[in-house]
Amino acid sequence: MMDASVSDRPFSSETRSDDCSRREAILDAATDLFAEFGYSDAMTQDLAEKLQVGKGTIYRYFPSKSDLFLAAADRVMGRLRLHIDSRIANVVDPIERVEVGTHAFMDFFARHPKFVELLILERALFKNRETPTYFLHRERNKVRWHDLYRDLIVQGRIRDMPAERITTVFMDLAYGTIFTNYFTGRCQSPEAQTRDILDIVFHGILSESERVRKSPVESTSVSVPPVSDLSR
């Protein structure tokens, strides 16, 4: 009786490991090429040449160029989550977790500016996509921060306000900062930028006497249209 063909045999742990390694190598190289050359027609051929494999090998893992691109973008956000989690894993104090997490976010994109380029490309190339990759991951990740801020409110360590509002403002601020850094070539270190962000968020810009004088109601005396009107 003939041996079963290789394709009919169950994957061994070594084969699965090789597959994972090959997939990671493809995504690594693809991220570099997408960031440098964009979504070009020659991308798949260039990738095959860089990896010294046939195009069929790439298509085995990613059936289309769009699949490959979106997998690369998804991997960026997965790596961001792992980077932040590794930094805050042993941090007990919730305020310090916010500080360390903010620095981890800024540090990640400072180390990998090509990842910012990938997120920009996605917005340009996949305009009809309902939710971009960054915001898909943000939605999955925000609940734990909501819980952290609610705990801090209960402890009396931060102001009593919707935790969702705090999370949204923090995330929007960080998101906007990485793009400003990328487009302007700002050279401020992640440490210095984190200090600035946290100083403004934690302490605000008003002096103690001005905060006492100006109540929250008075501070919103300027007419601001509803959010629904702003989106029109």
C-alpha positions as CSV (number, residue, x, y, z in Angstrom):
1,M,0.0,0.0,0.0
2,M,1.3,3.5,-1.0
3,D,2.0,6.1,1.6
4,A,-0.5,8.9,1.9
5,S,0.5,12.0,0.1
6,V,1.9,14.8,2.2
7,S,-1.2,16.9,1.7
8,D,-3.3,14.1,3.1
9,R,-1.3,13.7,6.3
10,P,-2.4,15.5,9.4
11,F,-0.2,18.5,10.3
12,S,2.4,17.8,12.9
13,S,3.2,20.4,15.5
14,E,6.4,21.0,13.6
15,T,4.5,21.6,10.3
16,R,2.1,24.0,12.1
17,S,5.1,25.8,13.5
18,D,6.7,26.1,10.1
19,D,3.4,27.4,8.7
20,C,3.1,30.0,11.4
21,S,6.7,31.1,10.8
22,R,6.2,31.3,7.1
23,R,3.0,33.3,7.5
24,E,4.8,35.7,9.9
25,A,7.7,36.1,7.4
26,I,5.2,36.9,4.6
27,L,3.5,39.5,6.8
28,D,6.8,41.1,7.9
29,A,8.0,41.5,4.4
30,A,4.6,42.6,3.1
31,T,4.3,45.3,5.8
32,D,7.7,46.7,4.7
33,L,6.7,46.7,1.0
34,F,3.2,48.2,1.5
35,A,4.7,51.0,3.7
36,E,7.4,51.8,1.2
37,F,5.7,51.3,-2.2
38,G,2.0,51.4,-1.4
39,Y,-0.6,49.1,-2.9
40,S,1.2,48.6,-6.2
41,D,0.3,46.0,-8.9
42,A,3.7,44.5,-8.7
43,M,3.5,44.1,-4.9
44,T,2.9,40.3,-5.0
45,Q,5.8,39.6,-7.3
46,D,8.1,41.9,-5.4
47,L,7.2,40.1,-2.2
48,A,7.8,36.7,-3.7
49,E,11.3,37.9,-4.9
50,K,12.1,39.3,-1.5
51,L,11.2,36.0,0.2
52,Q,12.6,33.9,-2.5
53,V,9.5,31.9,-2.9
54,G,6.9,31.4,-5.7
55,K,3.8,33.6,-5.8
56,G,1.8,30.4,-5.3
57,T,3.3,30.1,-1.8
58,I,2.0,33.6,-0.9
59,Y,-1.5,32.8,-2.3
60,R,-1.6,29.7,-0.2
61,Y,-1.6,31.8,2.9
62,F,-3.4,34.9,1.5
63,P,-5.8,34.3,-1.5
64,S,-5.7,38.0,-2.6
65,K,-3.6,41.1,-2.2
66,S,-6.4,42.7,-0.2
67,D,-6.4,39.7,2.2
68,L,-2.7,40.1,2.6
69,F,-3.0,43.8,3.3
70,L,-5.8,43.6,5.8
71,A,-4.0,40.7,7.6
72,A,-0.9,42.9,7.8
73,A,-2.9,45.8,9.3
74,D,-4.7,43.4,11.7
75,R,-1.3,42.1,12.8
76,V,-0.1,45.6,13.6
77,M,-3.0,46.1,16.0
78,G,-2.5,42.7,17.5
79,R,1.2,43.5,18.2
80,L,0.2,46.9,19.7
81,R,-2.1,45.1,22.2
82,L,0.6,42.7,23.1
83,H,3.1,45.5,23.5
84,I,0.8,47.4,25.9
85,D,-0.2,44.3,27.8
86,S,3.4,43.3,28.4
87,R,4.2,46.8,29.8
88,I,1.2,47.0,32.2
89,A,1.1,43.4,33.2
90,N,2.8,43.9,36.6
91,V,1.5,47.4,37.2
92,V,-1.0,47.3,40.1
93,D,-2.0,50.9,40.6
94,P,-4.7,51.9,38.0
95,I,-3.4,55.4,37.6
96,E,0.1,54.1,36.9
97,R,-1.5,51.6,34.4
98,V,-2.8,54.6,32.5
99,E,0.6,56.2,32.5
100,V,2.5,53.1,31.5
101,G,-0.2,52.2,28.9
102,T,0.0,55.7,27.3
103,H,3.7,55.5,27.1
104,A,3.6,52.0,25.6
105,F,1.2,53.2,22.9
106,M,3.4,56.2,22.0
107,D,6.6,54.1,22.1
108,F,5.1,51.4,19.8
109,F,4.4,53.8,16.9
110,A,7.6,55.8,17.5
111,R,9.5,52.5,17.0
112,H,7.4,51.4,14.0
113,P,6.5,54.5,11.9
114,K,5.8,52.1,9.0
115,F,2.8,50.8,10.9
116,V,1.3,54.3,10.8
117,E,1.7,54.3,7.1
118,L,-0.1,51.0,6.9
119,L,-3.1,52.5,8.8
120,I,-3.1,55.5,6.5
121,L,-3.1,53.3,3.4
122,E,-6.0,51.3,4.7
123,R,-8.1,54.4,5.1
124,A,-7.2,55.5,1.6
125,L,-7.7,52.1,-0.2
126,F,-10.6,50.6,1.7
127,K,-13.0,53.6,2.1
128,N,-16.0,51.4,1.8
129,R,-14.9,49.2,4.7
130,E,-17.5,49.8,7.5
131,T,-15.0,49.8,10.3
132,P,-11.2,50.2,9.8
133,T,-8.9,47.8,11.5
134,Y,-7.7,50.3,14.1
135,F,-11.2,51.0,15.3
136,L,-12.2,47.3,15.3
137,H,-9.4,46.6,17.7
138,R,-10.2,49.8,19.7
139,E,-13.8,48.6,20.2
140,R,-12.6,45.2,21.4
141,N,-10.1,46.8,23.8
142,K,-12.0,49.7,25.3
143,V,-14.1,47.8,27.9
144,R,-11.2,47.0,30.2
145,W,-10.3,50.8,30.2
146,H,-14.0,51.6,31.0
147,D,-13.8,49.3,34.0
148,L,-10.5,50.8,35.2
149,Y,-11.9,54.4,35.1
150,R,-15.1,53.3,36.8
151,D,-13.0,51.8,39.6
152,L,-11.0,55.0,39.9
153,I,-14.3,57.0,40.1
154,V,-15.6,54.8,42.9
155,Q,-12.3,55.3,44.8
156,G,-12.6,59.0,44.4
157,R,-9.4,59.3,42.6
158,I,-10.8,60.9,39.4
159,R,-13.9,63.0,38.7
160,D,-17.3,61.4,38.5
161,M,-18.1,61.3,34.8
162,P,-19.0,58.6,32.2
163,A,-16.1,56.2,31.9
164,E,-16.8,56.0,28.2
165,R,-16.2,59.7,27.8
166,I,-12.7,59.4,29.5
167,T,-11.7,56.4,27.3
168,T,-12.9,58.1,24.1
169,V,-11.0,61.3,24.8
170,F,-7.8,59.5,25.8
171,M,-7.9,57.2,22.8
172,D,-8.7,60.0,20.4
173,L,-5.8,62.1,21.7
174,A,-3.3,59.2,21.4
175,Y,-4.6,58.3,17.9
176,G,-4.3,61.9,16.6
177,T,-0.9,62.3,18.1
178,I,0.7,59.4,16.2
179,F,-0.6,60.8,12.9
180,T,0.6,64.3,13.7
181,N,4.0,62.9,14.6
182,Y,4.1,61.0,11.3
183,F,3.1,63.8,9.0
184,T,5.2,66.5,10.7
185,G,8.3,64.4,11.5
186,R,8.1,65.5,15.1
187,C,11.2,64.4,17.0
188,Q,9.9,64.7,20.5
189,S,10.6,61.4,22.4
190,P,7.7,59.1,23.5
191,E,8.7,59.8,27.1
192,A,8.4,63.6,26.7
193,Q,5.2,63.3,24.7
194,T,3.7,61.0,27.2
195,R,4.5,63.5,30.0
196,D,2.9,66.3,28.1
197,I,-0.3,64.3,27.4
198,L,-0.7,63.1,30.9
199,D,0.1,66.5,32.4
200,I,-2.7,68.1,30.4
201,V,-5.2,65.3,30.9
202,F,-4.5,64.8,34.6
203,H,-4.1,68.4,35.6
204,G,-5.8,70.4,32.9
205,I,-4.7,73.9,31.9
206,L,-6.7,76.0,34.4
207,S,-5.1,77.2,37.6
208,E,-6.5,76.1,41.0
209,S,-8.2,79.5,41.5
210,E,-9.7,79.4,37.9
211,R,-11.1,75.9,38.4
212,V,-12.8,77.1,41.6
213,R,-14.2,80.2,39.9
214,K,-15.4,78.4,36.7
215,S,-17.9,75.7,37.2
216,P,-18.4,72.9,34.6
217,V,-21.7,74.5,33.5
218,E,-20.0,77.9,33.0
219,S,-17.1,76.4,31.1
220,T,-19.5,75.2,28.4
221,S,-21.1,78.6,28.0
222,V,-19.9,78.8,24.4
223,S,-22.5,77.5,22.1
224,V,-21.5,74.1,20.7
225,P,-23.7,72.3,18.2
226,P,-24.8,68.8,19.0
227,V,-22.6,66.0,17.7
228,S,-25.3,64.9,15.3
229,D,-25.2,68.4,13.7
230,L,-21.4,68.3,13.4
231,S,-21.5,65.1,11.3
232,R,-23.8,66.6,8.6
